[in-house]
């Protein structure tokens, strides 16, 4: 079983515009809404791969129906705490002509200390039954960057492997808890390094430095594919050539694909293949479509992987 943590759920509103004009009048060609939240996305894709998956975190009374329905349809067990208030909406503006997405994310809702305590009690019980616990996404308003570190330390004696997908100070703090897998993208890796990474060699060396705090580092590189390393061996994969309709949820799909492969004992090279194939399946869908397991398994044949000869 895998437990996926989503402390700040959202609803993604994707507005497609034929050609976006900054500071001018824009008319939407289409609008769609999708349930989202990084932890929920990972859980839904894992469930599509046949993994028993539980989500924990927070949902809100006013407009959670879209999320709860999607979790139910994908067979994900919903063990979230229900709080007063509304789920935030994140707006994605798709410029169809230039294939550029501009994101406008609403602030995370606040969560009171008592609700957080109840969640932590649920988490410790679920971790005892879970092979992996995945921590993904941003934190509720007012919670410090070391929240994921504290939560991972709280389940460290359960035998579950922790996965972390975070950025900035939350990533730095989380590494102190020695997660099994971390999944930054290039931008998040640059934030960690505190400088731009202008070459594949710089990205590789930064990933290796990150591996000092995690057993496995998986770096998503968008159109340039992805890289994986355990600090001893490393592999890089090219992106699969698909018709890209939306990149939203691609990183979450990659996490799910990689975790599925690792659960099946396939090793980091195959985990990279599954991660890249799942991301490719996702980007070929509109909105926050997420990966389809059947499609991802077909796309694995197209993933080209090369071992990094000079890792360090």
N, C-alpha and C positions, 0 to 999 in steps of 0.2 A: 504494500500500500504506500501511496505518496500523499503527504499532507502539503497543501499549497496555501501560503499565507498571503492575504490581500487586505492590507490595513486601510487603503484609500481607493475604494472602487470608483468607477466613473462610467458615464455613458458617452460614447464617441458619436459626435454628430459630424458627418462628412458632407461638405458642401462642394460640389463639382462646378467649376466655372470654366468655360471654353478658353478664355485668356484673362488672367487676373490683372487688374489695373490698380497699382498701389496709389491710394489717395483719391481714387475716382469711383465712378459708379460701376458696380458689378452685378450682373444678373445670374442667378444660379440656374444651372442646367438641370441639376437633380440634387436632392437632399436625402440622406439615409442616416438612420440611427442604429447603433450596435451596442450591445452590452460589453463592458470592458473592465479594465483593471488588470494589471500585469499578472497577479497571482491567479485570478480567475481564468485568464487566457491560457496560462500554462496548464492549469487543471483540466480545462476542456480539451486541449490537444492531447494530453496524456491519456485521458479517458477514451479518446478516439483511437488511440493505439492499443486499447484493451487493458489499460492499467487501472486498478481500483484506486480512485482518487477522492480525497476529501478536501474541501476548502474551509478555511477558518479566517476570521477577520471581522469586518463590520459591514453591515448593510443598514439601510435607513427606511423608515416607514413610508415616506411619501412617494417614491418612484423606483422601488427596487424590482418591480414585477418583470421588467425586461431582462434583468440579470438572473433572477431566480428561475425564470422560464427557460433561459438558455442553459443554465446549469442542469436543470432537470432533463432537458432534451438530450444533452450529452452524457447523461448518466453519472454526473458528479454529485457526491454527497455534500449537501449544504449544511455546515455546522457553524454558520456565522452568528455573531451577536447582532440582534436587531435594535437599532437606536432611533431616537427621535430625529427629525430633520429630513434632508433630501440628498440623494446621490448627486455629486457634481457632474457637470457636462463639460466635456472637452471638445472644442470645435476644430476640425481639420479642413482647411481650405485647399482644394486640389486645383491647381492650375494645369488644365489638360494639355494646353499647347506646349508648355515648358516642362511638364512632368515634375512639378515642384509642389510639395505639400507644406503649407504654413500651419503651425499648430498654435491654438490659443487655449491654454489649460486654466480652468477655474481653480481657486485655492482649495486645498484639502479641508474638509470639515474637521472640527475639533472633536476629540473623544475624551470623556471624563475618566479620571483615575480608576474609579470603581469598575467601569466597563472594561478598561484595560486589564485590571486584575482578574476579572472573570474570563476574559479571553486567554490570559496566560495559563490559568488552570486548565482550560480546555486543551491548549496547545501541549502541555506536559503529558496529558493523558493520551492524546493522539500520537505524539512522538514515540511513545512506547510500542505502538503497533505499526509504525511506519519505517520503511526502509530508507526513504528520503523525506526531508522537510525542505520545501522551497520557499525562500523569502524573496519576494519580487516587488519592485515599485517603491513609490514614495511613502513617507510617513504622515500620520495625522498631524494637523496643526498643533504646534506646541511641544511635540515630542522631540527629544534630542537625537543627534545623529548616531549615538551609540545604542539606540533602541534595538536594532537587529543583533548587535553584538551581545547585548544582555539576554535577548531571547534565545540565541544560539547557545550561549553558555548554560541557560536554564535547562536545555534538553541534551546537553553534552553527555550525560550519563545514561541515555536511553539506547545508545547504539545506532541511532539514525544518522544518516549522512546529511549534512546541511548544504544547500545550494543558495548562493547569494547573487542577485541581480540588482545592483544599486549603483549610485554614482556619488561623486564628491566625497564629503566627509563621512557619509553613511557607508560608502565602500571602504574607506580607510579604517574606520572603526570596526566594521564587520570582519575585516581580515585578521584582527587581533583574536577573533574566536576560531581561527583556522578552519574555515568552511571547506568542504570537500571539493566543491566546484564553484567558480565565479565566472560570470559571463558579462564582461564589459563590451561595449562597442568602441570604435576608434576614438570617438569624442570623449567617452568616459575614461578611457585609458590615458588620453592626453590630460584630462583633469587630474588624474592620479599622479601623473608625472610632473604636472605643472608646466608643461611646454608642448608645442606642436610636435607631432611625429611625422616627419616628412619622407620617410623611406620605409621599405619593408624590413630592413635591418633594424631600424629604430623601434618599429612596432614589435618585432620579434624579441629584442632585448628587454623592452618594457614588459612584455608578457612573461618573460622568464623571471623578472624581478617580482612580478605579482605572484608567481608560483612559489615564492618563499613563504607566503602566507596562506596558500591554498594548495590542495593536492593536484587539482586540474584547473587550468585556465583556458577558457574558450572565448576568443575575441571575434565578434562579428564585424565584418569590414564592408558591408553593403555590396555594391557592384563588384568589389574586389574579392568577394568570397568570405573566408573565415580561416582562423588559425587556432590550433589547439596544442597545448603542451602540458606535461606533468613535471617539467623542469629537467627531465632526463632525455626525453624524446619529444619531437614536435612535428606537426604536419600542417600543411596549408592546402586549402581547397579553393578551386575556382568557383565563382558563382554559376549556377545553372542558367542557361539561356532560356528565359520564359518571358512572356508578355507581362510586364510589370503594370499592375493596375492600382496597387496601394501597398506601401511598405509598413503600414500600421499593423502591429502584432507580429511582425517577422521575427524580432528578437525573442519574443515569448515562445513562438513556435520552435525556434532553434533550441532554446533551453529544453523544451519538452522532448524534442526528437533526440537530443543528446542524452538526457536522463533516461529515456526509454532504452536506448542502446546500452548504457552503462548498467542498468538494472538487469539486462539480459546477458551481462558478462561479455560484451562484444569488444571491449577495449577502446582506447581513445581515438584510434584511427577511424573505426567504424562509427563511433559516437559523432565524430566530425561529419561523416557522410550523412548520417541521419539528421543531424542538426541543419546542415546546408539544404538537404532535400526538403525538410519540413518548412524551412524559411522560404524556399522557392515555391512550394505549394501555397503558402500564405500570400506571397506578393502577387500571385496570379489571380487572387480574389479581390473584389471591390470592397471598400470600407475596411472594417475589422473582420475580415472573413476567416482568418486563422487557417492552420494547416488541415488538410484532409489526409488521414493516415494512408489510405489506399493510393492516393496520388503521390504522396511523399515516397512510398516504397517503390513506386515505378520510377520516380525521378532519381533515386539513388544510383541507378545504372549510369546516369549522366554526370555524376559528381566525380571530378578529376582531382585526385589527392596526390601530393608530392611530399615525401619526407624531407624535413629540413636537415641538411647535412652538417651545417655549422651552427648548432643551436646556441651555444654559449661563446 
